[in-house]
Amino acid sequence: MRKLAAGNWKMNGMSVDLAEIAKLIDAHPAPDCDMLICPPTTLLSRMAERAAGSALQIGGQDCHAAGNGAHTGDISPAMLKDAGASHVILGHSERRADHGETDASVQAKAAAAQAIGLVAIVCVGETEAQRDAGTTLAVIGSQLAGSLPATLATVPDALVVAYEPVWAIGTGRTPTLDEIAEVHSFIRDTLVKRYGAAAQEMRLLYGGSVKASNAAAIFALPHVNGALVGGASLKCADFAPIVTALAAS
Ligand code: PEP
């Protein structure tokens, strides 16, 4: 399986920051893993134009489940694809919290993204209170059951699950390596039960305060097939070493 280093720029990035993309492409002309940046929509098509012909892939941070229509401010999967995206992040905890996204809405978006040929990166993760209460695996199991599309549409590569403990996002804190391994192994088992043996080939990403200094240890864990990176994806100097660590893992 080809591993995936994915960067989520969130609501960060101006025209001037496209220079970081040029540096990233120079730093990794042919990495031994997939390399993805998901910029804000305002930069998406310009970033895709700069990345054309390079190893860098571009993704959206959300999409609507409908193909078109009266949905002010929303973007359809086809629009993302038309702008040059190959992937889309769905159900990020910030969207679940800020925009009331539910498992059902994430599932509908994931199905719509798959139908148009976008790789859907579906995010799941427990809050700190849920971890403290010992319900992490129950929470993740329920999010997987409700958020993932009913079938693996085409190939296992087209659906990615990102495990992102909410309390580890942007905080500098991470679960222990054992805790990450436990959840990833649970996710793999759950996916195999749901989709069959093909799910062994699905990429499972860890996300939450990944940086150059902890990347190699996390990537050495079983069933960790890449990372979804927020803060450390904004600058090439921070993200390029993470791509290097993943390619070497
Ligand atoms: C994220 O937003 O998906 C994320 C993992 O952020 P950070 O790397 O900044 O914790």
Residues whose N, C-alpha, C, O or C-beta is under 5 A from the ligand:
A	BS01	PEP	N8 A168 I169 G170 T171 G207 G208 S209 V210 L228 V229 G230 G231 A232
